[in-house]
């Protein structure tokens, strides 16, 4: 099978707190009829736009991919391991938490049984934009339950001001919320299990309160030492071609590259990569073809593809996400 990067079509996901314009990432998505909160880039229902799997859904093609595509460190007997998405909040998200693998396996088998650890890369942020990640010092289960009963759950979370290029890590079990006025690229375990702790008494379009999952939330929240929050990238290369490690954990590693010169190349050896183009246009050059790329696209790069070069037409920023080679999922 021809080994070359393959592009996936995005899938728009409506959310009550979302935006009606997805510009500038998607300039053709403005004045939308309903608010779009997320754009999934590697969801199971995202279809390949080109390449050997053109027209197929990722979830259908994944089990049939060869080791040359997937690498040997990822089990194709399980769902595709990484979900990349853009988030467009124009209202606060609920105060929420995601379970870890153990809890999801025992309690959410029907939803895939996978926990959800995630990282956020802030693409843009208006002045005053903030998130809340993790419990404040001294907030234990009893204090959080009292605050929840009084409608003050958000006050128990650490407030973090954000701006463009910030990076945050949100491990499973970390209670959090995202405020309005920013655009985020999220890399996470491929799970959509979210427990709402508090939703600001928000009503749906039918005038009903959204469902809460307080009991499960209290089981899933990690009390005590908090591990989430803002993290500092680690630069690997400087100059015209900047490469930084944004996040690394058992489930994923995420690099960022910024470049303006042709034939720039970065590739994790022996593992499949998910590329997310944050900004820029150009070509991906392989042995027998040049494939055009542009902003807001997601690409899968086969594990065995060694000669993969980037020829930018405009300055380019992209994220590279992959499952670390010493982890089998």
C-alpha positions in Angstrom: 0.0 0.0 0.0 1.2 3.5 -0.9 2.7 5.1 2.2 2.0 8.8 2.2 0.3 11.3 4.6 -3.5 11.1 4.4 -5.8 14.0 5.3 -9.0 13.6 7.4 -12.1 15.6 6.9 -13.2 17.6 10.1 -16.5 16.9 11.8 -18.4 19.8 13.3 -20.0 19.0 16.7 -22.7 21.3 18.0 -22.5 22.4 21.7 -24.7 24.7 23.7 -21.7 26.8 24.6 -20.2 27.0 21.1 -19.6 29.7 18.5 -21.5 30.6 15.3 -18.3 31.6 13.6 -15.2 29.4 13.3 -13.1 32.0 11.5 -10.2 32.4 11.0 -9.4 28.7 11.2 -12.5 27.9 9.0 -13.2 31.1 7.1 -16.2 29.5 5.3 -17.9 28.6 8.6 -19.5 31.9 9.6 -23.1 32.8 10.5 -23.7 29.2 11.4 -27.3 28.2 12.1 -26.4 26.6 15.5 -23.4 27.0 17.8 -20.5 24.7 17.1 -18.4 24.0 20.1 -15.9 21.4 18.8 -14.4 20.4 15.5 -13.2 16.8 15.6 -10.2 16.1 13.5 -9.5 12.4 14.2 -12.8 11.1 15.4 -13.9 7.6 14.5 -16.5 9.2 12.1 -14.0 11.5 10.4 -13.6 10.4 6.8 -10.3 10.3 4.8 -10.3 13.0 2.2 -7.6 11.4 0.1 -4.9 8.7 0.2 -5.4 4.9 0.2 -8.4 5.1 2.5 -10.2 7.9 0.7 -13.9 8.1 1.6 -13.7 5.7 4.6 -14.2 6.6 8.2 -11.2 6.4 10.4 -12.9 4.0 12.8 -13.6 1.6 9.9 -10.1 1.8 8.3 -8.1 1.7 11.5 -8.5 -2.1 12.2 -7.3 -2.9 8.7 -4.2 -0.8 8.7 -0.9 -2.5 8.5 2.0 -2.1 10.9 3.6 0.2 8.3 0.8 2.6 9.0 0.1 2.1 12.7 3.5 1.1 14.0 3.9 -1.8 16.4 3.2 0.1 19.6 -0.5 0.6 19.1 -3.1 -2.2 19.1 -5.5 -2.0 16.2 -7.9 -4.2 18.2 -8.8 -1.1 20.2 -10.2 2.3 18.8 -7.8 4.8 17.3 -5.9 6.1 20.4 -5.9 9.9 19.9 -8.6 12.4 19.4 -7.5 15.8 18.1 -10.0 18.6 18.1 -10.5 22.4 18.0 -12.7 24.0 20.7 -14.6 27.2 20.1 -16.2 28.3 23.5 -18.4 31.4 23.5 -19.8 30.6 26.9 -18.4 28.8 29.9 -18.3 25.0 29.6 -19.8 23.1 32.5 -17.6 22.4 35.6 -16.7 18.9 34.7 -14.3 15.9 35.1 -13.3 13.0 33.0 -12.7 9.5 34.5 -9.4 7.6 34.4 -9.0 4.3 32.6 -9.8 2.1 35.7 -13.1 3.9 36.5 -14.1 4.0 32.8 -13.4 0.4 32.3 -15.5 -0.6 35.3 -18.4 1.8 34.8 -18.5 3.0 31.2 -17.9 -0.2 29.1 -20.9 0.8 26.8 -19.1 4.1 26.0 -15.8 2.5 25.2 -14.4 2.1 28.7 -11.5 4.5 28.1 -10.6 7.4 30.4 -9.7 10.8 29.2 -6.4 12.6 29.8 -6.0 15.7 27.6 -3.8 18.7 26.8 -4.7 22.1 25.5 -2.8 24.3 23.2 -4.2 27.9 23.2 -4.3 29.1 19.5 -5.8 32.5 20.3 -7.3 34.2 23.3 -9.1 37.5 23.9 -8.0 39.7 26.7 -9.3 38.4 30.0 -9.7 34.8 28.8 -9.3 32.2 31.4 -9.7 28.5 32.3 -10.0 26.8 35.7 -8.1 23.6 36.2 -7.7 21.6 39.4 -8.9 22.2 42.9 -7.5 25.1 44.9 -5.3 24.3 47.9 -7.3 23.0 50.8 -10.4 22.0 48.8 -11.3 18.5 49.9 -14.3 16.3 49.1 -16.5 17.8 52.0 -15.7 21.4 51.1 -16.3 20.8 47.4 -19.7 19.2 48.1 -20.7 22.2 50.3 -19.7 24.6 47.5 -21.6 22.5 44.9 -24.8 22.6 47.0 -24.4 26.4 47.2 -23.8 26.8 43.5 -20.2 27.8 44.0 -18.3 24.9 42.6 -16.4 27.0 40.1 -14.9 29.0 43.0 -13.1 25.8 44.2 -11.1 25.6 41.0 -7.7 27.3 40.3 -8.2 30.3 38.0 -5.6 30.5 35.2 -5.4 33.4 32.7 -4.5 32.3 29.2 -3.1 33.8 26.1 -2.0 32.5 22.7 0.7 29.8 22.7 0.0 28.7 26.3 -0.1 24.9 27.0 -2.1 23.2 29.7 -2.2 19.6 30.9 -5.5 18.1 32.2 -5.0 14.5 33.5 -8.1 12.3 34.1 -9.7 13.1 37.4 -8.9 16.8 37.2 -12.1 19.0 37.6 -12.0 21.9 35.2 -13.9 24.3 33.0 -13.1 26.5 30.0 -14.2 30.1 29.7 -15.2 32.0 26.6 -13.1 34.0 24.2 -10.4 31.6 23.0 -9.7 28.9 20.5 -8.0 25.7 21.6 -6.4 22.7 20.0 -7.0 19.7 22.2 -5.1 16.4 22.0 -6.6 13.7 24.2 -7.4 10.0 24.6 -10.1 9.0 22.2 -12.9 9.2 24.7 -16.0 11.4 24.9 -16.9 10.5 28.5 -17.6 13.8 30.4 -19.2 14.1 33.9 -20.9 17.4 34.5 -20.6 18.5 38.1 -22.3 21.9 37.7 -23.7 23.7 34.6 -24.6 27.2 35.9 -28.3 26.2 35.8 -28.1 26.5 32.0 -31.2 25.6 29.9 -31.3 23.8 26.6 -33.2 25.1 23.6 -36.1 23.0 24.9 -36.0 24.9 28.2 -34.7 22.0 30.3 -31.7 21.8 32.6 -28.8 19.8 31.2 -28.2 16.5 32.8 -25.6 16.4 35.6 -23.5 13.5 36.8 -22.7 14.4 40.4 -22.3 11.0 41.9 -20.0 9.8 39.1 -18.1 13.1 39.2 -17.4 12.8 43.0 -16.1 9.3 42.4 -13.9 10.4 39.5 -12.5 13.6 40.9 -8.9 13.4 42.1 -8.8 15.1 45.5 -5.5 15.8 47.3 -2.5 16.6 45.2 -3.4 18.2 41.8 -1.4 17.5 38.7 -3.1 19.6 36.1 -2.5 23.2 35.0 -0.2 25.3 32.8 3.1 23.7 31.7 6.2 25.1 30.0 7.2 23.8 26.6 10.7 22.4 26.2 12.6 23.7 23.2 14.5 21.1 21.2 15.6 23.3 18.3 15.8 27.1 17.8 16.3 29.5 15.0 14.4 29.4 11.7 13.1 25.9 12.6 11.7 25.9 16.1 10.7 22.5 17.6 9.2 22.3 21.2 7.9 19.5 23.3 4.5 20.7 24.6 3.3 17.7 26.6 4.3 14.1 27.2 2.5 11.4 29.2 1.7 7.7 29.0 -1.0 8.3 26.4 0.5 10.9 24.0 3.4 13.2 23.2 2.8 16.5 21.5 5.5 18.5 19.7 5.1 21.9 18.0 7.1 23.0 15.0 7.3 26.5 13.6 9.2 27.0 10.3 9.4 29.2 7.3 12.1 27.4 5.3 11.5 24.6 2.7 12.2 21.0 3.2 11.8 21.1 7.0 11.3 17.6 8.4 10.3 16.3 11.8 9.2 12.7 12.3 9.0 10.4 15.3 10.8 7.2 14.2 8.6 4.1 13.9 5.3 5.6 15.1 2.3 7.0 13.4 1.9 10.8 13.8 -1.2 13.0 13.8 -0.3 16.4 12.3 -2.5 19.4 13.0 -1.8 22.4 10.9 -2.5 25.4 13.2 -1.4 28.0 10.6 0.3 28.0 7.2 0.2 26.7 3.7 2.7 24.6 1.7 3.4 21.1 0.5 4.2 17.8 2.1 6.8 16.2 -0.1 7.2 12.4 -0.2 9.2 10.2 -2.6 6.7 10.3 -5.5 4.4 13.2 -4.8 3.9 16.7 -3.3 0.7 17.2 -1.4 -0.7 20.6 -0.5 -1.5 21.4 3.1 -3.3 24.4 4.6 -4.4 25.6 8.1 -6.9 23.7 10.2 -6.1 20.4 8.5 -5.3 17.1 10.2 -3.1 14.5 8.6 -2.0 10.9 9.5 1.6 10.1 8.7 2.3 6.4 8.5 4.8 5.0 11.0 7.1 3.5 8.3 7.2 6.7 6.1 10.8 7.9 6.5 11.1 10.5 3.8 8.6 13.2 4.8 9.5 16.8 4.2 7.6 20.0 4.5 7.9 22.8 2.0 6.1 25.9 3.3 4.7 28.6 1.1 3.9 30.7 4.2 5.2 30.5 7.7 3.8 27.3 9.3 2.9 26.2 12.8 1.9 22.6 13.3 1.4 20.1 16.2 2.7 16.6 15.9 0.9 14.1 18.2 1.8 10.4 18.7 1.7 7.6 21.1 5.1 7.2 22.7 7.0 4.2 21.3 7.6 2.6 24.7 3.8 2.5 25.4 1.5 -0.2 24.1 -2.2 0.8 23.9 
